[in-house]
């Protein structure tokens, strides 16, 4: 009879935790003894976890040890925590400069996830909060995050989406959206002209890490949309400067080739 799902999941995590305390690795029979399981059950567990990259064989081929997937997920969590910590002072400064709320978000497939929000004293009403998700295609943050894709990746991704209209301004034509994101990549920032919420305009800039990969994006939002229509508007440069500063804090080096439209960092004001 097939094991209950929850018991199997519990055993899988127990196995991972045991290996975490044995960096030198363990043989399958040692795992079976430690978990009080038979060889067949252990074989199923290690086969499944190995296929997903959570565990792998050691160099001698006799032991099992934690795989790169565990390291990858742990790094993502640590990076997320570090990102919030490093971004906060620059987001606060951005709020002071623009007089508008600031957001920090990451992408999860076809959605963005807000991981930080700094309000103004008299903040405009927005349907954003930490942990909230929004569509990637009709938000400035989402478009900024999509600038990480190559042209072919972007076309394939956009055409896979159900471009549901959230407002009268939402772009539902794939070609128009692809052109918009391509233009955003060239100028270094993306905009949302009331495409996700009526009466709310946003401007977002991507955040880069030491690999020059886009790992997040920051944005500002306002009810008056002049700042998204003028590339020379002070807000554009203020958000770009904050993004440059945060990117440097995440390991992006000044001597690396700058992404299109990406400015140098200015010292943060007290």
N, C-alpha and C positions, 0 to 999 in steps of 0.2 A: 504494500500500500504506500502511496506517495506521502512523504512527510508534510505536515502543515507548513504553509508558507512562512509564518512568523517564526517557527522553530528553525527553519533553514536559514532565514535571514539572521537570526540571533547567533546561530552557529558560525556563520560566515564572518560576522563582526568579531566574535570571540577569537576565531582563528587569526584574524588580522591583528587583534590586540596582543595575542600571545607572541606572534612574530615580531611585533614592535619592541618587545622586551628581549628579543634574541636576535640582535643585528647580525650575528654570525650565521644565522639560519638554522633550520631544524629539518630532520628527516621526516618523511610521512608517518613512519611508525611512532616517532617521538610525538608528533602532533596528535595521533590517534590516542596515545597513552595520556597525554596532557588533557585531552578533551573527553576522555572515556568514551570514545567512539570506535566502531569497527573500521577495517581497512576500506571497505566498499564506500561507506559514507564519507570518509576522509578523501578518498579518490575523487568522488563527485564534487566535493567542496573545492579542493585544490584545482581541479580541472576547470571549474567555472570561474573561480577567482583569477586563475592564470590567463584564461581567455580574455578577461576584461582588463588585464594589466595590473590588477591589485597585488598579485604576488608573482614571483618569477623564480626560476632555478638559479642557484648560485653557480659560480664559475666551475665548480667541481662536478656539477650536474647531479649531486646527491642530496642537496639541501634545498629547502624553500625559504625565501626571504621576501620582504616587502618589495613590491614592484614600483615602477616609476609613476603609476597612476595615483598611488597614495601620496607620493611626494608632490605631484602636480596639484592635487586637490588641496593639500595642506598649504602649498605655496600660494594658491589662489586666495585662500582664506586669510593668510598672513598679509598678502599684498592688499587685500581689500581693507583690512584694519589699518595698515600703514598708509594707504591711500587717503582714507578719511582723516587720519591724524595730520598728515602732511598738508592736505588741501584746506583744512578748516581756516587757518589764518588768512590765506589768500582769498577764500570765499568771503570772509568777513570784510576784508578790505574792498573787495569788489562790490559788496552791498553798500558800503559807505560811499564809494565813488559813484555808483550808478543810481543809488536810491531805489533799487529794485531787488527782489529776492534772487538768491543764487541757488543753483542745484548742481549736484554731482550724481552721475548715473553710469551704470555699466550695461552691457547688452547681454541678454539671455535669449538666444535664437531670434525670434521675431518680435521681441519686446525689450523695452528698456526697464531697468529697475533703479529707482531712486535710492541712493545709499546715504545721501546727506542733503539737507536743506537749511539754508540760513535765511531767516525772515528779516524784513525791515520793521521799524517801529510801527509804521502804519502800512502793513503789507496788504497788497491786493489779494483778493480771494482767488485761489487757484486750487484745482483738484489734484494737488500733489502732496505726498507725504512720504516719509522714509519707508521703504519696502513696497510702495505702490508700483504697479506696472502700467506701462502705456505702450501703444503700438510704435514700432521702430520707424515706420514709414511716414508718419504725420507729425513727428516731433522734431524740433531742432536737434535735441540730444541724440535721437536715433539716427538722423541723417549724418551728424558728425561722426558717430560711431561707424556708420557704413562706409565712410571714406577710407577705411582700412582695407576694403576689398579691392581686388583688381577689377578691371572692366568686365571681364568674362564672369567672374564670381558675382559681381553686382547684378549683371543682367539676369543670370540664372536665379539668384536669390529673389530679386524683385518680382520676376515672373512667376515665382512659386507662391507669392502672397495673395491673400484675398484682400484687395484694396478697398475696404469698406469705408464709405464716407462718414466722417464724424461731424463735419460741418460743411457748409457750402463751399468752403475754401480747400477742403481736402483733395489732394492730388490722387486721382484714381486711374490715371492713364500711366501704364508702366514706362513708356518711353519718356514722358514728361518728367516723371520722378527720377529716372536714371540720369537724364540731362541735368536735373536740379542737383543731385548728389555729386555728379562729376564737376559741376561748376563750384560747388561748395569745397571740394577737394582742392581745386586750383586757387581759390581765394583764401582758404584757411579757416573758414567758418561756415556754419549752416544756419538756416533760418526757418522759422515756422510762422507763417502769416495767417494766424487764426485758423490753422488747419486741424488742430486737436481740440481746442476750446474756443468758442466764440468770444471775441473781445480780448484775447490774450495772444501777444506776439512774443516770440522767443528767438534768442541768438545763442548758438553753442559752438564751442571749440573743442577739438579732441585733446586728450592727454596721452603723451607718449612715455614709454619706459626706456630702460637702457638698451633694449634691442631695437628701438625705434618702432615698436609695435603700439598700436592704439589700444589702450587698456581701459579708458573711461572717457567721459566728456563732461565739461561744465557748461552751465548756461545761465543767462539772466532773462527775466521776463517782465513785460510791461504792457499796460493797456494802450499806450500811445506807440504806434508802430514806426515812427520815423527812424529809430535806431537800427532797424533791419533793412531800411531802404537806401541808406547812405553809407557806402563803404568807408567814408572818412569821418563818420560820426564818432565822437569820443568813446562811446560805449564799446564799439567794435574793438578798439585798441586796448581798452581796459580789460575786456574778457580775454583777448589774446595774450596780454601780458600776464594775467593770472594763470592761464593755461601753460605758458612757457615756464613760469616759476614752479608750478606744481610738477611739470614734466622733469625739470631738473632735480627736484627733490626725489623723484622716482627713478633717478639714475640716467636720465637723458643728458648727454654731454654736449657742451656748447660747440665742441669742434666736430661734432657729427654734422652730416649734411642736413640742413634744415628742411622740414616739410614745406610744401608750397604755402605761402601766406603766413608762415609762422614767424613771429617777431623774436627779438632777443629779450632777455629778462631785464626788467628794471627793478631796482631795489624796492622792497616792500616798505611802505611808509608806516610810521608808528601811529 
